[in-house]
Amino acid sequence: IPVFSDRKTFDEEAYGTGFEGKAVSVAASRFASLLREDDVVVLNPGHRPAIEFSGHDLKALATRPSS
């Protein structure tokens, strides 16, 4: 599942696809709640090296108490 760190990065990576300007922000906890444990989330997939997270890891991060 591709996710983007910010709207600017989304628009850069979506350039030419017709999706520019159509990013939707979602709260991290809400996004994590929609994931299955075995989902793979790729942060800014057009950048290399790609950073991948498992649904399991993101759920754990989203539910841990903030310090």
Helices and strands as residue ranges (DSSP letters): E 2-3, H 7-14, H 28-34, E 40-43, E 51-54, H 55-63
